[in-house]
Amino acid sequence: MLLVLNVNNTNTVIALYTLKSDGLTDKLRATWRISTRHGQTADEYGILVRSLLHSEGVESSRIQSVVIASVVPPVDWVLRQFCERYFHQKPLFIEPGVKTGLPILTDNPSEVGADRVANCVGAFAKYGGPTIVVDFGTATNFDVVSHKGEFLGGAIAPGLNISAEALFARAARLPRVEIKRPAKIIGTNTVDNLQIGLFYGHIGLVDFILGRMIAKLGEGTKCIATGGLAHLIASESKYISEIDDMLTLDGLRIIHDRNRSAKSHAHADETNRASS
């Protein structure tokens, strides 16, 4: 089985896939979402993940591969320890040098986050291009994929929760509010005012950026939403046509398969050379 971890600043999504006889992914077995804790040890990860696997009737010995996308560098070495200690596997991290099949045409390709790479790989495989992925997480990321499947760049804006926390932290008389769709557009109390400004302000931000990007890319550009707040915001956007909760995981699964195939071909070539 394949274990997938998508480690973001707020949450970590864990997925379990079955594998076919050739080592490529088959079906999604289960997914879980946990909080990302910077101080968590390898043993704590081991206890937690083994418990999740046990709930699905899966023993740790059945994990044959692990692929990880992490945007939290301080936890990376802990994740390596955890994988090697509990699954006896060297994890595949999405990092420079890994075969992704995604040409990155930015000034500094190594700066592009692993989750953004996975989103673009998944989006192009599922929807083609040109495509814009909007990932509603801690930050709101805009990732642009060309019609050839190249990562052209994008934009990063403060996420909705960050904006709300900033208002609460910096304005003494403003309360912390629930992020939800307001019932009206003209607020009659402070909570209403905050919810309207946060919700519709973020939609305005998203649609303005998307409108400018679509004008650059041309008609036929698809806009795909993913991330924890996608269902709340994307349904109000005039440009987003699809919400795909599995986009990042699909991208990671595809990257795993590409690297597995490349390794198999390299091994076959070595065997042929040795026998000739």
C-alpha angles and dihedrals in degrees: 000000000000121000115203125193124189104189115195132169094263107022140018118215116206123195135184122208130184117233131223123230091270091056095252121128120272118172137356108250103180145338132208135184121210135170117268108238117188093203097051115123129223089253092052090052089048095052093046098046094043088052091052091048091048089055086062093045092250122139120216090240090068093066105104100169139017126200122187135191110190131176092176105081096185091067097045097090090047090053091050090052092047093052095046095044100043104028102021087230132129103225122230106234118198099241140125111308096033116120106246103151089230116117107213111212099185130117093256111020092184090065094063110107120245092237091055091051091050092048092053094046091050094044096051092046092050104032108016122221159352088034136158118207117203111197112195104202136113084321125022106241126196112200121186123206120189126225086261093055097257124143104237099179133261144195139280123212131176111275121244094255092049090053091050093048091048091056092048093047098045103036112064097202098044116095129218107262138195114259106235143126107285119235092224141021099227110059122217098190138031096264091050091048093052095046093049093048094046097043102041092033090059092047089051091050092049096046094045092054092043092049092054092046093048090050088056096044098040138233117322093045110146122217116207125186127206137158137075097301097038096107092050098050108022096062089065095049118104092210107041110093102174139035112205115183092180098051099107093043091048090052091051091048090052092049090050091053093048092052092044091052092047091051092048092051092048091051091049091051091051091049092050092049092049093051096046 
